[in-house]
Amino acid sequence: MSKYKYLEVKKRLGVTNVFLNRVDSQNALNEGLMVELTDFCSAIRKDVKTKLIVFRSNAKNFSVGADLKEPRSDQTKLYQWKHNRGKDLIQAILNVEQITICLMHGYCLGGAAVIASACDFRIAEKNTKVGYPEINLGMNLNWLGLPLAINLVGISRAKQMVIGGDFHDADQLASWGFIDEVFTAKNRELCLKKWVTKYSSKPPLVAQMIKRSSNELAMTLFKGIMHMEFEQFMLTTSTEDQKKAIEGFLTKKAVEFEGN
């Protein structure tokens, strides 16, 4: 019996596939799923038999992002600050020594897009839509999502994605550098096999050392300021504009923001 409620894990020949498995909710990222994925990453990094990890989904979409229906009314600001599940998850993915591939299809939104950006490579089905809709809900992007996006697509396009709040298709994001390869539905496993075969065949110690150094170089400049992103999140989620944004999202009505 699996020890996970929201994940399905399969290991074979040095490759571990971890499936997001909250299918009924389209893998909306509730606290339980994030904790399980964080625990998985913390444990798998010590597995010397696993050379490569594939993050994928059993649902129609990779993930629709944070679970907005999960109740949080009883959580104090101090509790939220000390239990930043999203940032803990992304840091855990970044800390995984093995090569990581995100296999994307359907919607990959918000925190799910950050999960993808924390992996070493992203391959996506042609129907994939990636977006950071946080701004449309009156909040900033956190979970280290901003520096990861900047590293992948550059500052101007990262601003387009994060401030614009639009959904971008796979072909566009491949041309921007966010996605490494686009495949058709019938070629999904063939494309994945190509990537898995290539990177799982490399000397693991060398590959993992190169990965660690690359990640440190890429993130060093951001570490001095990104400790404040969750404080920004707590500020933006306490504004009148944020209340309006959530109401507009739920009622499908246009709202006017005033900066309060």
C-alpha positions as CSV (number, residue, x, y, z in Angstrom):
1,M,0.0,0.0,0.0
2,S,1.3,3.4,-0.9
3,K,2.3,5.8,1.9
4,Y,1.0,8.7,-0.2
5,K,-2.6,9.8,-0.6
6,Y,-2.0,12.3,-3.4
7,L,1.0,10.9,-5.2
8,E,1.7,7.7,-7.2
9,V,5.4,6.8,-7.3
10,K,6.9,4.2,-9.8
11,K,10.5,3.3,-9.8
12,R,12.3,1.3,-12.6
13,L,15.8,1.0,-13.8
14,G,17.1,4.1,-12.1
15,V,14.2,6.3,-13.1
16,T,11.5,7.4,-10.7
17,N,8.1,8.7,-12.0
18,V,6.1,10.6,-9.5
19,F,2.5,11.3,-10.6
20,L,0.4,14.1,-9.0
21,N,-2.7,12.0,-8.2
22,R,-5.4,14.4,-6.9
23,V,-7.4,13.6,-10.0
24,D,-10.9,14.7,-8.9
25,S,-9.5,18.2,-8.2
26,Q,-7.3,18.4,-11.3
27,N,-4.3,18.3,-8.9
28,A,-5.2,21.6,-7.2
29,L,-2.3,22.1,-4.8
30,N,-3.8,21.7,-1.3
31,E,-1.6,21.5,1.8
32,G,-1.7,17.7,1.8
33,L,-0.4,17.4,-1.7
34,M,2.4,19.9,-1.2
35,V,3.5,18.3,2.0
36,E,3.6,14.8,0.4
37,L,5.6,16.2,-2.6
38,T,8.0,18.0,-0.3
39,D,8.5,14.8,1.7
40,F,9.1,12.8,-1.4
41,C,11.7,15.2,-2.7
42,S,13.5,15.3,0.7
43,A,13.6,11.4,0.7
44,I,14.4,10.7,-2.9
45,R,17.6,12.9,-3.0
46,K,19.3,10.3,-0.8
47,D,18.3,7.4,-3.1
48,V,21.6,6.5,-4.9
49,K,19.8,4.1,-7.2
50,T,17.6,6.8,-8.7
51,K,19.4,8.8,-11.4
52,L,16.4,10.8,-12.8
53,I,13.0,11.9,-11.6
54,V,10.0,12.7,-13.8
55,F,7.2,14.8,-12.3
56,R,3.9,14.2,-14.2
57,S,0.2,13.9,-13.7
58,N,-2.6,11.3,-13.7
59,A,-5.2,14.0,-14.2
60,K,-6.6,15.8,-17.3
61,N,-4.2,18.7,-16.5
62,F,-0.8,18.8,-14.9
63,S,-2.2,21.0,-12.2
64,V,-4.6,24.0,-12.0
65,G,-2.5,25.6,-9.3
66,A,-3.3,26.4,-5.6
67,D,-6.4,25.1,-4.2
68,L,-8.5,28.2,-3.6
69,K,-11.3,26.2,-2.0
70,E,-9.1,25.0,0.9
71,P,-10.1,26.7,4.1
72,R,-7.5,29.0,5.7
73,S,-9.6,31.3,7.8
74,D,-8.3,29.8,11.1
75,Q,-4.6,30.3,10.2
76,T,-2.8,33.2,11.8
77,K,-0.3,35.3,9.9
78,L,2.4,33.8,12.1
79,Y,1.3,30.3,11.3
80,Q,1.3,31.1,7.5
81,W,4.8,32.7,7.8
82,K,6.2,29.6,9.6
83,H,4.4,27.1,7.3
84,N,5.2,28.4,3.8
85,R,4.4,25.1,2.2
86,G,4.8,26.4,-1.4
87,K,8.3,27.8,-0.9
88,D,9.4,24.7,1.1
89,L,8.2,22.5,-1.8
90,I,10.0,24.5,-4.5
91,Q,13.2,24.5,-2.4
92,A,12.9,20.8,-1.9
93,I,12.6,20.3,-5.7
94,L,15.7,22.5,-6.3
95,N,17.6,20.6,-3.7
96,V,17.0,17.2,-5.4
97,E,20.4,16.1,-6.6
98,Q,19.1,13.9,-9.4
99,I,18.1,15.3,-12.8
100,T,14.4,16.3,-12.9
101,I,12.1,16.5,-15.8
102,C,8.6,17.9,-15.7
103,L,6.2,16.3,-18.2
104,M,3.4,18.8,-18.8
105,H,0.0,18.6,-20.4
106,G,-3.2,20.7,-20.2
107,Y,-3.2,23.5,-17.7
108,C,-0.1,24.2,-15.6
109,L,-1.0,27.3,-13.6
110,G,0.4,29.4,-10.7
111,G,2.2,27.2,-8.3
112,A,2.2,24.3,-10.8
113,A,4.1,26.5,-13.2
114,V,6.6,27.2,-10.5
115,I,7.0,23.5,-9.9
116,A,7.8,23.0,-13.6
117,S,10.3,25.9,-13.5
118,A,12.1,24.4,-10.6
119,C,12.8,21.2,-12.6
120,D,15.9,20.9,-14.8
121,F,13.9,20.4,-18.0
122,R,10.3,20.8,-19.1
123,I,8.7,18.9,-22.0
124,A,5.1,19.6,-22.9
125,E,2.3,18.3,-24.9
126,K,1.1,20.7,-27.5
127,N,-2.2,21.4,-25.6
128,T,-0.3,22.7,-22.6
129,K,-1.2,26.2,-21.2
130,V,1.1,27.8,-18.7
131,G,0.3,30.9,-16.7
132,Y,0.7,32.9,-13.5
133,P,-2.8,34.1,-12.8
134,E,-1.9,35.4,-9.3
135,I,-2.1,39.0,-10.2
136,N,-5.6,38.5,-11.5
137,L,-6.5,37.3,-7.9
138,G,-4.9,40.4,-6.4
139,M,-1.7,38.8,-5.1
140,N,1.9,38.5,-6.0
141,L,3.7,35.5,-7.3
142,N,5.8,33.8,-4.5
143,W,7.3,30.3,-4.0
144,L,10.5,31.6,-5.7
145,G,8.5,31.8,-8.9
146,L,9.7,35.1,-10.1
147,P,13.5,34.4,-10.1
148,L,12.9,31.0,-11.6
149,A,10.9,32.6,-14.4
150,I,13.5,35.3,-15.0
151,N,16.2,32.6,-15.2
152,L,14.3,30.8,-17.9
153,V,12.8,33.5,-20.2
154,G,14.6,36.7,-19.2
155,I,13.3,39.7,-17.3
156,S,11.0,41.3,-20.0
157,R,9.2,38.0,-20.8
158,A,9.0,37.1,-17.2
159,K,7.2,40.4,-16.6
160,Q,4.9,39.7,-19.5
161,M,4.0,36.3,-17.9
162,V,3.7,37.4,-14.2
163,I,2.3,41.0,-14.6
164,G,0.2,40.1,-17.6
165,G,-1.4,37.1,-15.9
166,D,-2.2,35.5,-19.3
167,F,-2.0,31.8,-20.3
168,H,0.7,31.0,-22.8
169,D,0.7,28.0,-25.2
170,A,3.5,25.4,-25.4
171,D,4.9,26.6,-28.8
172,Q,5.2,30.2,-27.6
173,L,7.0,29.1,-24.4
174,A,9.3,26.8,-26.3
175,S,10.4,29.8,-28.4
176,W,10.9,31.8,-25.2
177,G,13.0,29.0,-23.5
178,F,10.6,28.0,-20.8
179,I,9.8,24.7,-22.4
180,D,12.5,22.5,-23.8
181,E,10.5,20.4,-26.3
182,V,6.9,20.2,-27.5
183,F,5.3,16.9,-28.4
184,T,2.0,15.7,-29.7
185,A,-0.3,13.5,-27.6
186,K,0.6,10.3,-29.5
187,N,4.3,10.9,-29.1
188,R,4.3,11.6,-25.4
189,E,6.0,8.5,-24.2
190,L,8.5,8.5,-27.1
191,C,9.6,12.0,-26.4
192,L,9.9,11.3,-22.7
193,K,11.9,8.1,-23.4
194,K,14.3,10.2,-25.4
195,W,15.0,12.6,-22.6
196,V,15.1,10.0,-19.9
197,T,17.5,7.7,-21.9
198,K,19.8,10.6,-22.6
199,Y,20.1,12.0,-19.1
200,S,19.8,8.8,-17.1
201,S,22.8,7.4,-19.0
202,K,25.2,10.1,-17.9
203,P,27.6,9.5,-15.0
204,P,25.4,10.4,-12.0
205,L,28.0,12.0,-9.8
206,V,29.2,14.3,-12.5
207,A,25.7,15.2,-13.7
208,Q,24.5,15.9,-10.1
209,M,27.6,18.1,-9.3
210,I,27.1,20.1,-12.5
211,K,23.4,20.5,-11.6
212,R,24.2,21.7,-8.1
213,S,26.7,24.3,-9.3
214,S,24.4,25.5,-12.1
215,N,21.5,26.0,-9.6
216,E,23.8,27.9,-7.1
217,L,25.1,30.2,-9.9
218,A,21.6,30.9,-11.2
219,M,20.0,31.6,-7.8
220,T,22.8,33.4,-5.9
221,L,21.8,36.9,-7.0
222,F,18.2,36.4,-5.9
223,K,18.8,34.9,-2.5
224,G,19.4,38.3,-0.8
225,I,15.9,39.6,-1.6
226,M,13.6,36.7,-2.1
227,H,13.1,36.1,1.6
228,M,10.7,39.0,1.4
229,E,8.3,37.5,-1.2
230,F,6.0,35.9,1.3
231,E,5.8,39.1,3.3
232,Q,4.7,40.7,0.1
233,F,2.1,37.9,-0.3
234,M,0.7,38.5,3.2
235,L,0.4,42.2,2.4
236,T,-1.3,41.7,-1.0
237,T,-3.7,39.2,0.4
238,S,-4.9,41.6,3.0
239,T,-5.9,44.4,0.6
240,E,-9.4,45.5,-0.6
241,D,-8.2,44.9,-4.1
242,Q,-7.5,41.3,-3.3
243,K,-11.0,40.8,-1.9
244,K,-12.5,42.3,-5.1
245,A,-10.3,40.1,-7.2
246,I,-11.5,36.9,-5.5
247,E,-15.1,38.0,-5.7
248,G,-14.7,38.8,-9.4
249,F,-13.1,35.4,-10.0
250,L,-15.9,33.6,-8.2
251,T,-18.7,35.6,-9.8
252,K,-17.1,36.0,-13.2
253,K,-17.7,39.7,-13.0
254,A,-15.3,42.5,-14.0
255,V,-14.0,44.5,-11.1
256,E,-12.2,47.9,-10.8
257,F,-9.1,48.1,-8.7
258,E,-8.2,51.2,-6.7
259,G,-4.9,50.4,-5.1
260,N,-6.3,49.8,-1.6
